[in-house]
Amino acid sequence: MEAIPRLHLIVDRGRAAHIADLHERIDAAVRGGVGAVHARAVEATAREAIAWARGCQSAVQGRAWLIVNDRIDVAVALGATGAQLGGRSLTLADARRAGPGLRFGCSVHTAEEARSAGSPDWLLVGTLFPTASHPGAVGSGVEIIRTTSADGSPPCIGIGGITRENVRSIVKAGAYGIAVLSAILETEDPGRSAQEFRDVLDV
């Protein structure tokens, strides 16, 4: 089975829809080392969600995983690699029945949620640090990574306020990888930014 990517890019419709050259930026990020692109459209209708995910898919061109957040129906319709399950999603067991063959990640915010998540292919763990995508959230710090990974959990992907300066502390705490939004997608050179994250992860 193909290894889970270590560098994930979150493409959020609410944050990124205004970016005129979005697909070019996704393309550059993938060329720079992003291994999984998450199409996230939390408040969208089914048609809006599939249009958003299809746009991400066209930018990825099969060179990285396409993960659809929450919408298993969209993931199945597009032949995506998998889906990211959140608090409002189907349970993991129901999701596996709805999308056989898909890879699934679960988003968790506490060690207790991680322990009750079942056996997903990966855990998206956070919010680790303050971030504009979750205003008001203080951030849990890396301790949740340390606790969750020590429990023998699936691979932990840290998310939330991640920068090149704090990646090493996240990995040292036990994270398998990271998920990034603005620190790649909203920089002057997304490809270079992705490569810089990869360089830190690959050390």
VMD Tcl script that draws the C-alpha trace (Angstrom):
set ca {
  {0.00 0.00 0.00}
  {1.32 3.44 -0.95}
  {2.93 5.34 1.89}
  {1.01 8.27 3.35}
  {2.46 11.61 2.22}
  {4.26 13.67 4.84}
  {3.48 17.12 3.44}
  {-0.22 17.99 3.02}
  {-1.62 21.18 1.50}
  {-5.05 22.39 2.63}
  {-6.92 24.25 -0.12}
  {-9.84 25.85 1.69}
  {-12.63 27.36 -0.40}
  {-13.34 30.01 2.19}
  {-9.72 31.16 2.27}
  {-8.44 30.51 -1.24}
  {-11.34 31.14 -3.61}
  {-10.15 34.73 -4.15}
  {-6.67 33.68 -5.35}
  {-6.66 34.34 -9.10}
  {-3.79 31.97 -9.88}
  {-4.85 29.28 -7.41}
  {-4.39 26.31 -9.74}
  {-0.93 27.50 -10.74}
  {-0.04 27.80 -7.06}
  {-1.27 24.27 -6.33}
  {0.73 23.00 -9.31}
  {3.87 24.74 -8.05}
  {3.35 23.37 -4.53}
  {3.04 19.82 -5.85}
  {6.19 20.26 -7.93}
  {7.87 21.55 -4.78}
  {7.07 18.42 -2.80}
  {3.48 18.49 -1.55}
  {2.27 14.89 -1.52}
  {-1.43 15.36 -0.68}
  {-3.84 18.16 -1.57}
  {-6.97 18.53 0.56}
  {-9.99 20.09 -1.15}
  {-11.94 21.67 1.70}
  {-15.31 23.37 1.13}
  {-17.02 23.25 4.51}
  {-20.18 25.27 3.86}
  {-20.57 24.42 0.17}
  {-23.44 22.61 -1.50}
  {-22.71 19.26 -3.12}
  {-22.36 20.89 -6.53}
  {-20.12 23.63 -5.20}
  {-18.01 21.08 -3.33}
  {-17.47 18.88 -6.36}
  {-16.60 21.89 -8.52}
  {-14.03 22.99 -5.94}
  {-12.53 19.52 -5.63}
  {-12.49 19.06 -9.40}
  {-10.50 22.27 -9.75}
  {-7.97 20.98 -7.24}
  {-7.84 17.67 -9.07}
  {-7.08 19.37 -12.38}
  {-4.17 21.21 -10.75}
  {-2.82 18.05 -9.11}
  {-2.94 16.01 -12.35}
  {-2.41 12.72 -10.55}
  {0.99 13.69 -9.16}
  {-0.20 13.85 -5.53}
  {-3.05 12.46 -3.48}
  {-6.38 14.26 -3.74}
  {-8.17 14.24 -0.39}
  {-11.72 15.59 -0.16}
  {-12.64 16.93 3.26}
  {-15.94 15.62 4.70}
  {-17.64 14.84 1.37}
  {-17.26 11.12 0.73}
  {-19.76 11.34 -2.13}
  {-17.52 13.87 -3.88}
  {-14.41 11.77 -3.23}
  {-16.09 8.72 -4.76}
  {-17.46 10.66 -7.74}
  {-14.03 12.07 -8.59}
  {-12.04 8.92 -7.92}
  {-10.05 10.77 -5.26}
  {-7.45 9.03 -3.14}
  {-9.38 9.54 0.05}
  {-11.39 11.72 2.40}
  {-10.73 13.62 5.59}
  {-13.37 13.03 8.27}
  {-14.27 15.72 10.78}
  {-16.70 16.03 13.65}
  {-19.69 16.42 11.32}
  {-18.70 13.60 8.96}
  {-19.79 9.98 8.87}
  {-18.13 7.68 11.35}
  {-15.04 5.93 10.04}
  {-16.89 2.60 9.84}
  {-19.73 4.11 7.81}
  {-17.28 6.03 5.64}
  {-15.41 2.84 4.75}
  {-18.69 1.25 3.71}
  {-19.64 4.30 1.64}
  {-16.26 4.60 -0.03}
  {-14.57 1.22 -0.28}
  {-11.06 1.62 -1.56}
  {-10.66 5.18 -0.27}
  {-8.01 6.11 2.27}
  {-9.38 7.93 5.32}
  {-7.98 10.41 7.80}
  {-9.71 11.63 10.95}
  {-9.38 15.15 12.35}
  {-8.86 15.21 16.12}
  {-8.24 17.93 18.69}
  {-7.56 15.93 21.85}
  {-5.84 12.70 22.80}
  {-9.24 11.30 23.79}
  {-10.63 11.96 20.31}
  {-7.57 10.29 18.83}
  {-8.09 7.18 20.93}
  {-11.75 6.94 19.91}
  {-11.15 7.57 16.21}
  {-10.82 3.88 15.38}
  {-8.15 2.91 12.87}
  {-7.97 5.58 10.17}
  {-5.04 5.69 7.78}
  {-3.82 8.90 9.44}
  {-4.82 11.44 12.09}
  {-4.89 15.16 11.40}
  {-4.00 16.58 14.82}
  {-4.44 20.20 15.89}
  {-4.85 23.11 16.04}
  {-1.23 23.15 17.26}
  {-0.50 26.88 17.06}
  {-2.63 30.02 16.56}
  {-3.75 30.40 12.96}
  {-5.89 32.75 10.89}
  {-8.02 29.84 9.67}
  {-9.22 29.26 13.25}
  {-9.42 32.75 14.80}
  {-9.62 32.71 18.56}
  {-8.06 29.25 18.90}
  {-5.07 29.43 21.23}
  {-3.43 26.26 19.95}
  {-2.68 23.11 21.89}
  {1.06 23.04 21.26}
  {2.99 19.89 20.40}
  {2.09 18.01 23.58}
  {-1.00 16.53 21.92}
  {1.27 15.11 19.20}
  {3.55 13.61 21.84}
  {0.63 12.06 23.74}
  {-1.19 10.77 20.67}
  {1.84 9.27 18.96}
  {2.90 7.59 22.21}
  {-0.42 5.73 22.23}
  {0.57 3.82 19.10}
  {-1.86 5.78 16.95}
  {-1.96 5.91 13.16}
  {0.52 8.39 11.65}
  {-0.08 11.88 13.05}
  {-0.17 14.86 10.69}
  {0.16 18.10 12.63}
  {-1.94 21.09 11.55}
  {-2.46 24.68 12.63}
  {-0.09 27.65 12.49}
  {2.79 25.61 11.10}
  {5.91 27.43 9.95}
  {9.38 26.32 8.93}
  {10.55 27.45 12.36}
  {8.30 25.08 14.32}
  {8.30 22.01 12.06}
  {11.24 20.39 13.81}
  {9.54 20.61 17.20}
  {6.41 19.01 15.74}
  {8.34 16.12 14.20}
  {10.46 15.72 17.35}
  {7.22 15.34 19.34}
  {6.31 12.35 17.17}
  {4.45 13.72 14.14}
  {4.78 11.81 10.90}
  {4.06 14.88 8.80}
  {2.40 18.29 8.60}
  {-0.54 19.98 6.89}
  {-0.12 23.58 5.74}
  {-2.37 26.23 4.23}
  {-1.15 29.83 4.08}
  {2.54 29.10 4.68}
  {2.64 27.52 1.23}
  {-0.39 28.65 -0.73}
  {-0.26 32.35 0.16}
  {3.48 32.91 -0.20}
  {5.26 34.60 -3.07}
  {6.70 31.29 -4.31}
  {4.57 28.26 -3.28}
  {6.94 25.81 -4.94}
  {9.93 27.07 -3.03}
  {7.93 27.20 0.21}
  {6.86 23.57 -0.26}
  {10.45 22.54 -0.97}
  {11.66 24.29 2.17}
  {9.13 22.36 4.26}
  {10.19 19.13 2.55}
  {13.81 19.86 3.30}
  {13.02 20.14 7.01}
  {10.84 17.01 7.00}
  {13.45 14.97 5.16}
  {16.29 15.76 7.57}
}
mol new
graphics top color blue
foreach p $ca { graphics top sphere $p radius 0.5 }
foreach p [lrange $ca 0 end-1] q [lrange $ca 1 end] { graphics top cylinder $p $q radius 0.2 }
display resetview
